[in-house]
């Protein structure tokens, strides 16, 4: 699993801050992060948390 996806999955404020910064610096690709989310087998709780964090992050950064 990629570090950026693990940060998304954990979802602490400092993890999401790091992901925001990586997006703003152009070091993180939205398509790749979304693909990791969709392809990684997760339990219901983890999938819900990661999906919520991904949605929040994309909304804040105006990524569709």
C-alpha positions, -999 to +999 in steps of 0.1 A: +000+000+000+013+035-008+021+059+020-003+085+006-032+060+007-022+050+043-024+086+053-058+088+037-070+057+055-057+069+089-071+104+083-057+122+113-057+160+108-019+160+103-022+132+077-048+151+057-027+183+060+002+164+045-020+151+016-033+187+010+003+200+009+014+172-015-015+179-038-007+217-038+029+210-046+019+187-075+035+157-058+003+136-055-019+125-083-057+124-077-063+097-102-037+074-087-049+080-051-085+073-062-074+042-079-056+030-048-088+036-028-110+017-053-086-013-058-075-019-022-095-045-004-108-029+028-132-037+055-165-017+057-152+006+084-119+013+067-136+018+033-161+043+048-134+063+066-111+064+035-139+073+012-151+101+036-115+115+038-110+113+000-143+131-006-134+158+019-099+163+005-111+165-031-139+189-022-115+212-004-091+212-033-118+214-060-107+181-075-135+162-093 
